[in-house]
Amino acid sequence: MISLLVGTFLSQIVPIIRPSQYGCHGVHDIDSITFSLSRLVLGIQLVLAGVQLPSRYISTAQRSLFYLLGPGLVLTWLVSGLLVWSMISRLGFVYSLAIAACVAPTDPVLSNAIVHGRFAELNTPKPLQRLILAESGLNDGLGYPFLFFALHWIKQSHYGNGLQEMLAVWTGETWGYIVIFSVIYGAAAGYAARKLLVLAVSKNWAENAACVTFVIALGLFVLGTGGILNTDDILACFVAGCVFGWDEK
């Protein structure tokens, strides 16, 4: 709510931000600029969320995360699809599943309301805060397979592609490249960034106070290169933040 009010104030009442002047005064340009700025905010937020987790938290809480991101996310996707289908029955169940894949994952930015601040300190136990933070950071990227499953199904029904071909593309391209490769790439980027920061501090080239700036730069780097590689840069940002926060113990 605060972000909405500040954005409205800066764009309408005191027009400091003028997105219509950043492009060529076209609606498509404004949409592209808004989308890119949203990606920047979300990517940096996910890197910071990953850094805030305890060292090697993903591996220590893997069982809880498996239940939340496995059966939990699948059920949320299916139930959301049924709700959309029940409200707009003419849309079709497959199209409803595509919409449900966009709303099923928990927003990592909105989850801050219950994992940070005074309310969280009084009402949310620390282990639950960390679990919500980790789950919300991972499920955005893991929502891709559900979205592309519905999209490939729609494409297969329109163009008459075989079911085996659809499943092969969904498994290889979506799971193999977009999800698994983004996890590997984010882990490699986070590991390299941690080693470089430790080296810079040991050589007195940087101070520990520069860690926040370094994390933001890491988020921008992973977002940019992930976008060039056409992989899941949002998931890669969170994984990079988690690996960056690991210690050597």
C-alpha positions as CSV (number, residue, x, y, z in Angstrom):
1,M,0.0,0.0,0.0
2,I,2.8,2.4,0.9
3,S,4.6,1.6,-2.4
4,L,1.3,2.2,-4.3
5,L,0.7,5.6,-2.7
6,V,4.4,6.7,-3.2
7,G,4.2,5.6,-6.9
8,T,1.0,7.5,-7.4
9,F,2.4,10.6,-5.7
10,L,5.6,10.6,-7.7
11,S,3.9,10.0,-11.1
12,Q,0.7,12.0,-10.8
13,I,0.8,14.7,-8.1
14,V,4.5,15.5,-8.3
15,P,5.4,14.1,-11.7
16,I,9.1,13.2,-11.0
17,I,8.8,9.9,-12.8
18,R,7.6,10.2,-16.4
19,P,7.7,6.8,-18.1
20,S,6.0,8.2,-21.2
21,Q,9.1,10.3,-21.9
22,Y,11.5,7.4,-21.5
23,G,10.5,5.7,-24.7
24,C,9.0,6.9,-28.0
25,H,5.7,7.9,-26.4
26,G,4.2,4.5,-27.3
27,V,2.1,2.2,-25.1
28,H,4.4,-0.7,-26.0
29,D,7.4,1.3,-24.8
30,I,5.7,2.1,-21.5
31,D,4.8,-1.5,-20.9
32,S,8.3,-2.7,-21.7
33,I,9.9,-0.1,-19.3
34,T,7.4,-1.0,-16.5
35,F,8.1,-4.7,-17.0
36,S,11.9,-4.1,-17.0
37,L,11.8,-2.0,-13.8
38,S,9.6,-4.6,-12.1
39,R,12.1,-7.3,-13.0
40,L,14.9,-5.2,-11.5
41,V,13.1,-4.6,-8.2
42,L,12.0,-8.3,-8.0
43,G,15.5,-9.6,-8.9
44,I,17.3,-7.5,-6.3
45,Q,14.7,-8.3,-3.7
46,L,15.2,-12.0,-4.3
47,V,19.0,-11.8,-4.0
48,L,18.7,-9.9,-0.7
49,A,16.1,-12.5,0.5
50,G,18.5,-15.3,-0.3
51,V,21.4,-13.6,1.5
52,Q,19.2,-13.1,4.6
53,L,18.6,-16.9,5.0
54,P,21.0,-18.8,7.3
55,S,24.0,-20.5,5.7
56,R,23.0,-23.6,3.8
57,Y,19.4,-23.2,4.8
58,I,18.0,-24.7,1.5
59,S,19.8,-28.0,2.2
60,T,18.8,-28.1,5.9
61,A,15.1,-27.4,5.2
62,Q,14.8,-29.4,2.0
63,R,12.1,-31.7,3.4
64,S,9.8,-28.9,4.4
65,L,10.5,-27.1,1.1
66,F,9.8,-30.3,-0.8
67,Y,6.3,-30.6,0.6
68,L,5.5,-26.9,0.1
69,L,6.9,-26.7,-3.5
70,G,5.8,-30.2,-4.5
71,P,2.4,-31.3,-3.4
72,G,1.5,-27.9,-1.9
73,L,2.3,-25.9,-5.0
74,V,0.6,-28.5,-7.3
75,L,-2.6,-28.4,-5.2
76,T,-2.6,-24.6,-5.2
77,W,-2.2,-24.6,-8.9
78,L,-5.0,-27.1,-9.5
79,V,-7.4,-25.4,-7.0
80,S,-6.7,-22.0,-8.5
81,G,-7.4,-23.4,-11.9
82,L,-10.7,-24.8,-10.8
83,L,-11.7,-21.5,-9.2
84,V,-10.8,-19.6,-12.4
85,W,-12.7,-22.2,-14.5
86,S,-15.7,-22.0,-12.3
87,M,-15.9,-18.2,-12.5
88,I,-15.2,-18.1,-16.3
89,S,-16.4,-21.5,-17.6
90,R,-16.3,-20.5,-21.2
91,L,-12.5,-19.9,-20.9
92,G,-11.7,-23.6,-20.8
93,F,-9.9,-25.6,-18.1
94,V,-6.4,-25.5,-19.8
95,Y,-6.5,-21.7,-20.1
96,S,-7.6,-21.5,-16.5
97,L,-4.5,-23.6,-15.6
98,A,-2.4,-21.0,-17.4
99,I,-3.9,-18.2,-15.4
100,A,-3.6,-20.2,-12.2
101,A,0.1,-20.8,-12.8
102,C,0.6,-17.0,-12.6
103,V,-1.3,-16.6,-9.3
104,A,-0.4,-19.8,-7.4
105,P,3.2,-18.9,-6.4
106,T,3.6,-16.7,-3.3
107,D,4.9,-13.2,-4.0
108,P,8.4,-12.9,-2.4
109,V,7.9,-9.1,-2.0
110,L,4.4,-9.3,-0.4
111,S,5.6,-12.1,2.0
112,N,7.8,-9.5,3.6
113,A,4.8,-8.3,5.5
114,I,4.7,-11.4,7.6
115,V,8.5,-12.2,7.8
116,H,9.9,-8.8,8.6
117,G,8.9,-6.0,10.9
118,R,7.2,-5.7,14.2
119,F,4.3,-7.9,13.3
120,A,6.6,-10.7,12.3
121,E,8.6,-10.5,15.4
122,L,5.5,-10.7,17.6
123,N,3.4,-13.2,15.7
124,T,5.6,-15.3,13.4
125,P,8.2,-17.7,14.8
126,K,11.7,-17.5,13.4
127,P,11.7,-20.9,11.7
128,L,8.4,-20.1,10.0
129,Q,9.7,-16.8,8.8
130,R,12.7,-18.4,7.2
131,L,10.6,-21.2,5.6
132,I,8.1,-18.6,4.2
133,L,11.0,-16.6,2.8
134,A,12.7,-19.5,1.2
135,E,9.4,-20.9,-0.3
136,S,8.4,-17.6,-1.7
137,G,11.8,-17.1,-3.3
138,L,11.8,-20.5,-4.9
139,N,8.2,-20.9,-6.1
140,D,8.3,-18.1,-8.6
141,G,10.8,-19.9,-10.6
142,L,9.2,-23.3,-10.0
143,G,5.9,-21.9,-11.3
144,Y,7.4,-21.9,-14.8
145,P,6.7,-25.6,-15.4
146,F,3.0,-25.2,-14.6
147,L,2.7,-22.2,-16.9
148,F,4.5,-23.8,-19.8
149,F,2.7,-27.1,-19.3
150,A,-0.6,-25.3,-20.0
151,L,0.9,-23.3,-22.8
152,H,2.4,-26.3,-24.5
153,W,-0.9,-28.1,-24.1
154,I,-2.8,-25.2,-25.7
155,K,-0.2,-25.2,-28.6
156,Q,-0.5,-28.9,-29.0
157,S,-4.3,-28.7,-29.3
158,H,-4.1,-25.9,-31.8
159,Y,-1.4,-27.3,-34.1
160,G,-2.0,-31.0,-33.6
161,N,1.5,-31.8,-32.2
162,G,1.8,-35.2,-30.6
163,L,1.5,-35.7,-26.8
164,Q,5.0,-37.2,-26.7
165,E,6.5,-34.3,-28.5
166,M,4.8,-31.8,-26.1
167,L,6.1,-33.7,-23.0
168,A,9.6,-33.9,-24.5
169,V,9.7,-30.1,-25.1
170,W,8.2,-29.5,-21.7
171,T,10.7,-31.7,-20.0
172,G,13.8,-30.7,-21.9
173,E,13.2,-27.0,-22.5
174,T,11.2,-26.0,-19.4
175,W,12.6,-28.3,-16.7
176,G,16.1,-28.8,-18.2
177,Y,17.0,-25.4,-19.5
178,I,14.7,-22.9,-17.8
179,V,14.6,-24.4,-14.3
180,I,17.7,-26.7,-13.8
181,F,20.1,-24.5,-15.8
182,S,19.0,-21.4,-14.0
183,V,19.6,-23.1,-10.7
184,I,23.1,-24.1,-11.8
185,Y,23.9,-20.7,-13.2
186,G,22.6,-18.9,-10.2
187,A,24.7,-21.1,-7.9
188,A,27.8,-20.6,-10.0
189,A,27.3,-16.8,-10.0
190,G,26.7,-16.7,-6.3
191,Y,29.7,-18.8,-5.5
192,A,32.0,-16.8,-7.8
193,A,30.7,-13.5,-6.3
194,R,31.3,-14.8,-2.7
195,K,34.9,-15.8,-3.6
196,L,35.6,-12.5,-5.3
197,L,34.2,-10.5,-2.3
198,V,36.3,-12.5,0.2
199,L,39.4,-12.0,-2.0
200,A,38.7,-8.2,-2.3
201,V,38.3,-7.9,1.5
202,S,41.4,-9.9,2.2
203,K,43.4,-7.7,-0.1
204,N,41.9,-4.5,1.4
205,W,40.3,-3.7,-2.0
206,A,36.9,-3.5,-0.4
207,E,35.3,-3.2,3.1
208,N,32.5,-5.3,4.6
209,A,30.3,-2.3,4.4
210,A,30.3,-2.6,0.6
211,C,28.5,-6.0,0.9
212,V,25.0,-4.5,0.2
213,T,26.2,-2.7,-2.9
214,F,28.0,-5.9,-4.0
215,V,24.7,-7.9,-3.5
216,I,22.8,-5.4,-5.6
217,A,25.4,-5.5,-8.3
218,L,25.2,-9.3,-8.2
219,G,21.4,-9.1,-8.7
220,L,21.8,-6.8,-11.7
221,F,24.4,-9.1,-13.2
222,V,22.4,-12.3,-12.8
223,L,19.2,-10.5,-14.2
224,G,21.1,-9.2,-17.2
225,T,23.0,-12.3,-18.1
226,G,20.0,-14.5,-17.3
227,G,17.8,-12.5,-19.7
228,I,20.4,-12.8,-22.4
229,L,20.5,-16.5,-21.9
230,N,16.7,-16.6,-22.0
231,T,16.5,-18.6,-18.8
232,D,14.7,-18.1,-15.5
233,D,16.6,-15.1,-14.2
234,I,14.3,-14.6,-11.2
235,L,15.0,-18.1,-9.8
236,A,18.7,-17.7,-10.6
237,C,18.8,-14.5,-8.5
238,F,17.4,-16.2,-5.5
239,V,19.8,-19.1,-5.8
240,A,22.7,-16.7,-6.3
241,G,21.7,-14.9,-3.1
242,C,21.5,-18.2,-1.1
243,V,24.9,-19.4,-2.3
244,F,26.4,-16.0,-1.8
245,G,25.4,-16.2,1.9
246,W,26.9,-19.6,2.5
247,D,30.0,-19.8,4.6
248,E,32.9,-22.2,4.3
249,K,32.0,-24.3,7.3
